[in-house]
Amino acid sequence: MENSNLRTTPKDVFLHLFNILCFYLSVIGVIMLYIKYIAVLFPDPLNFYFTVTANSVRLASAFLVVAVPAYLFTGWLLAKDLANEPKRRELKLRKWLIYFTLFIAAITIIVDLVTFVYNFLSGELTIQFVLKVLVVLVVAAAVFGYYFWELKRADLKSNKPKLLAWVVSVFTLLSIVAGFFIIGTPASQRNRRFDEQRVQHLQTIQSQIINYWTLKNVLPPALASLQDNISGFVLPQDPLTKQHYEYNIKSQLSFELCASFATRSDDLSPALKGSLPTSPYEPFGQNWSHGAGQVCFERTIDPQLYKLRSANPEAKIRAVFPD
């Protein structure tokens, strides 16, 4: 029962609320990070997008880098207060937050197990799904076990909290470093995103060139000819150097587009090699595979596939309503 002389101070409110918020962010970061690692290591061919996954990994890592140290620091401050004044363990605010966390952890465990059983009965279990369920279950059980122990422990001089703090710190560091081996270093991810933009730009330019040919029966003499103030098309530039892409006419129906790439399209982390699902329309699919450095893609227009269209509106009207 709370001591009648014990009062909750503004400092107590700040430290306890800030500490528990950082804890929740840390837990969310751990679950998100390992779920995305599982998605990369065991990709679903029907539902895998590397860019989205990499963005989620960066977000989860940011949660851990910021929230975990903040949680450990505020936890250390709270531990000092409790050591100097043990009766503050009976603060209602502290107990409310602990019991609320236990409630959230218990509900998470129940929902996680129900989801597993439901999918088991539906015969839809996959290694990716089982591992994701296991991650949530282990994290939720660890949270429940820790706070239940914290609520009941009587030995305030135990070194276990310090040991747990070191374990959490090392685990967080290893979890973040693991991402360098699974999805690549931050620098390699940045270069890959630049290359993805370059390929998307080339695809856009290629579409405009084909559209130009179907209207005029001739390839544009230069990329500047594709500029159109009416449709609003503006030639894309290299996202890093801001230079225009190279365009060369090879024949009446053939042309090539060139760009300078920072990475190889198949230069993936060991965990990704051979595991990513492929599509002929993916930016790094076979049609746009490239090495590092200057790479040119030669294209030939098939007149049977891309029919010539009349660019003269009056000619189209006469074709529909002849004199």
PASEZA-391392 format. One record per residue (C-alpha): x, y, z. Coordinates in steps of 0.2 Angstrom, whole numbers, padded with zeros to 4 digits, always signed. Layout:
<nodes>
XYZ;...
</nodes>
This chain:
<nodes>
+0000+0000+0000;+0007+0017-0005;+0014+0027+0010;+0002+0042+0014;+0017+0054+0015;+0023+0048-0002;+0019+0060-0016;+0022+0059-0035;+0033+0074-0041;+0034+0081-0058;+0051+0073-0059;+0043+0056-0056;+0030+0059-0070;+0043+0064-0082;+0055+0050-0079;+0043+0036-0078;+0033+0041-0093;+0048+0045-0104;+0056+0029-0098;+0041+0018-0103;+0039+0027-0120;+0057+0024-0124;+0054+0006-0119;+0039+0004-0131;+0049+0012-0145;+0063+0000-0142;+0052-0015-0142;+0043-0009-0158;+0060-0007-0166;+0066-0024-0161;+0051-0033-0168;+0051-0023-0184;+0069-0025-0187;+0069-0044-0185;+0053-0046-0195;+0061-0037-0209;+0077-0047-0208;+0066-0063-0209;+0057-0055-0224;+0074-0053-0233;+0081-0070-0228;+0065-0079-0233;+0057-0068-0246;+0040-0071-0252;+0040-0071-0271;+0022-0063-0271;+0026-0050-0259;+0044-0043-0258;+0050-0025-0261;+0068-0022-0257;+0066-0003-0256;+0052-0004-0244;+0060-0017-0233;+0077-0007-0233;+0067+0008-0227;+0059-0001-0213;+0075-0008-0208;+0082+0010-0207;+0067+0016-0197;+0069+0001-0185;+0087+0004-0183;+0084+0023-0179;+0072+0018-0166;+0085+0007-0157;+0099+0019-0159;+0089+0033-0151;+0076+0025-0139;+0087+0011-0131;+0101+0023-0124;+0087+0035-0118;+0078+0020-0110;+0094+0014-0102;+0099+0032-0096;+0082+0036-0088;+0081+0018-0081;+0098+0022-0072;+0091+0038-0065;+0076+0029-0059;+0086+0016-0051;+0097+0029-0042;+0081+0037-0035;+0074+0020-0029;+0091+0016-0021;+0091+0032-0011;+0072+0031-0007;+0066+0013-0008;+0048+0018-0003;+0046+0026-0021;+0044+0008-0028;+0026+0010-0021;+0022+0025-0032;+0005+0022-0040;+0011+0029-0056;+0025+0017-0057;+0014+0002-0053;+0001+0008-0065;+0014+0009-0079;+0021-0008-0075;+0004-0017-0074;-0001-0008-0090;+0015-0015-0099;+0011-0032-0092;-0007-0031-0099;+0000-0026-0116;+0013-0040-0116;+0000-0053-0111;-0012-0047-0124;+0001-0048-0137;+0006-0066-0133;-0012-0071-0134;-0015-0063-0151;+0001-0070-0157;-0003-0088-0152;-0021-0086-0159;-0014-0080-0176;-0002-0095-0176;-0016-0108-0172;-0028-0100-0185;-0015-0101-0199;-0010-0119-0193;-0028-0124-0195;-0029-0116-0212;-0014-0125-0218;-0005-0109-0222;+0011-0110-0212;+0027-0105-0220;+0044-0103-0213;+0043-0084-0214;+0027-0084-0205;+0032-0096-0191;+0048-0086-0188;+0039-0069-0187;+0027-0077-0174;+0041-0083-0164;+0050-0066-0164;+0034-0057-0157;+0031-0071-0145;+0049-0071-0138;+0050-0052-0137;+0032-0051-0128;+0037-0065-0116;+0053-0057-0112;+0044-0040-0108;+0031-0049-0097;+0045-0059-0088;+0056-0044-0085;+0042-0032-0078;+0034-0046-0068;+0051-0049-0060;+0054-0030-0057;+0037-0029-0049;+0040-0043-0037;+0059-0042-0033;+0064-0037-0016;+0083-0036-0017;+0086-0018-0023;+0105-0021-0022;+0105-0035-0035;+0117-0033-0050;+0104-0041-0062;+0098-0024-0068;+0115-0019-0073;+0119-0035-0081;+0102-0034-0091;+0107-0017-0097;+0123-0023-0104;+0114-0038-0112;+0102-0026-0120;+0116-0014-0126;+0126-0028-0134;+0110-0036-0142;+0105-0019-0149;+0122-0016-0156;+0123-0034-0164;+0105-0032-0171;+0110-0016-0180;+0126-0022-0186;+0117-0038-0193;+0108-0026-0205;+0125-0022-0214;+0127-0040-0218;+0108-0043-0223;+0104-0028-0233;+0121-0019-0235;+0129-0004-0227;+0121+0013-0227;+0133+0019-0241;+0129+0004-0252;+0110+0006-0249;+0111+0024-0254;+0121+0020-0270;+0108+0007-0274;+0094+0019-0272;+0103+0031-0283;+0105+0018-0296;+0086+0013-0295;+0082+0031-0299;+0094+0031-0314;+0085+0015-0321;+0068+0023-0318;+0074+0039-0327;+0080+0028-0342;+0063+0019-0342;+0054+0035-0343;+0065+0042-0357;+0063+0026-0367;+0044+0027-0366;+0045+0045-0372;+0057+0040-0387;+0045+0027-0392;+0030+0038-0391;+0040+0051-0401;+0043+0038-0415;+0025+0032-0415;+0019+0050-0419;+0033+0055-0431;+0040+0039-0438;+0057+0045-0434;+0068+0044-0418;+0071+0061-0409;+0087+0069-0415;+0092+0073-0397;+0084+0071-0380;+0080+0089-0379;+0067+0086-0393;+0057+0076-0380;+0054+0092-0370;+0036+0096-0370;+0029+0112-0361;+0011+0107-0365;+0012+0089-0358;+0024+0095-0345;+0037+0082-0348;+0054+0088-0342;+0070+0077-0346;+0076+0069-0330;+0094+0071-0324;+0106+0060-0315;+0100+0062-0296;+0118+0064-0290;+0128+0073-0303;+0113+0082-0311;+0120+0078-0328;+0109+0073-0343;+0109+0055-0348;+0118+0050-0364;+0107+0046-0380;+0114+0039-0396;+0105+0035-0412;+0112+0018-0420;+0100+0016-0435;+0083+0022-0440;+0075+0010-0427;+0089+0008-0415;+0095+0019-0401;+0104+0018-0385;+0103+0026-0368;+0118+0027-0356;+0120+0031-0338;+0134+0030-0325;+0130+0018-0311;+0138+0017-0294;+0134-0002-0291;+0132-0018-0300;+0114-0023-0301;+0119-0040-0295;+0130-0034-0282;+0120-0038-0267;+0124-0043-0249;+0127-0062-0247;+0110-0064-0238;+0101-0057-0253;+0111-0066-0267;+0100-0079-0275;+0085-0076-0264;+0076-0060-0271;+0061-0064-0282;+0064-0057-0300;+0052-0049-0312;+0055-0044-0330;+0049-0027-0325;+0059-0024-0310;+0072-0010-0310;+0086-0023-0309;+0078-0036-0319;+0087-0043-0334;+0081-0030-0346;+0090-0017-0336;+0104-0026-0328;+0120-0016-0327;+0138-0016-0320;+0146-0001-0311;+0152+0013-0321;+0146+0019-0338;+0133+0007-0345;+0123+0009-0362;+0106+0000-0365;+0103-0003-0384;+0085-0004-0389;+0077-0008-0406;+0059-0002-0410;+0048-0016-0418;+0037-0007-0431;+0024-0021-0429;+0023-0020-0411;+0023-0001-0410;+0011+0005-0424;+0014+0022-0431;+0001+0035-0426;-0005+0050-0435;+0000+0066-0426;-0011+0077-0437;-0029+0079-0428;-0037+0084-0445;-0031+0068-0453;-0039+0058-0439;-0055+0068-0441;-0055+0065-0460;-0052+0046-0457;-0068+0045-0446;-0079+0057-0456;-0073+0057-0475;-0080+0070-0487;
</nodes>
